[in-house]
Amino acid sequence: MALNVQAYKTEVHNNWCPGCGDFGILNSIQMTFSQMGLEPHRVALFSGIGCAAKTAHYVNVYGTHTLHGRVLSFATGAKLANPGLTVVAVGGDGDGLGIGSGHFVNTGRRNVDITYMIFNNGVYGLTKGQASPTLKLGVQTKSLPQPNINEGVNPALLAFSAGYTFIARGYAFDIPHLIQVVRQGIEHKGSAFIDVLQPCPTYNNLNTKDWYGGLDRKDGNGKALPRVYKLSDEGYDPVIKPGTPADEASQKISKFIGKSLEWGERIPIGVLFKNETTSNYGERLAKRFPLYQSEPPALREIMDAKGRPTADLTSFFEELRVT
Ligand code: SF4
């Protein structure tokens, strides 16, 4: 049952710049939680460092504003300790794909059941607009003295290589669509990655709301020709299910690669890839440690009524004994 969206709002003063795409993403997160009826005390939202990372302060659920590039470590730990939680991690493209790229890759390999949203604006907004890992080679935003000297990474393709089993792209100023995407990411039982196109009007004067909306190019009737379009409008089917024939799966992967590379004139948003055939990390742990399923770490009693520890580590230390 849906809960009132007010339940997910906080009183913390919001200091994002006027017109920032972060506002649309924040609203989408709150409205997704509301529409899914997720009780605030059953949700944990973690963030790294950067403008996007302030989101953790603005959503009334459990969570932590963590360290630069380290958000996925916190989110993974929380989910594995308490699998009953809905865990969402957020951060900027600089945070997640620069210093955090090792964690980004290894979270995909584990296929932990969490949702990771990158607010992708091509710059390090919090520190005055340096080029971030997603800014393409040769691009010069107004915050750069010279064109970008590095090639940009493709977040969707990197996520696929790493093993993420749900890969999507959203747009900060299409909130109804982003809500659907975030909901699907949360419902997916594995590592879900959502690359959210997020205009930063303060430092990125190229990938703006007007540019995504195609206001710089118009048809013969003076109507804007938006760059962003929805994959669902084309009948795109991203899902590989148990039983999908190998050649069909290969075709879907080829289409996914094509859509991930599409940029400029047309930019697809929606679910790009979904693989339902791979076990997630919680399932792998439960197979190896049967107790994990019935008594995950956060639900275990650690002391008796008198505060004495109840854990008996004898067998663990025996395993470590060198003979
Ligand atoms: Fe948003 Fe950019 Fe301002 Fe950061 S610097 S709050 S990303 S507009």
Residues whose N, C-alpha, C, O or C-beta is under 5 A from the ligand:
A	BS01	SF4	W16 C17 C20 C51 G125 L126 C200 P201 T202 Y203
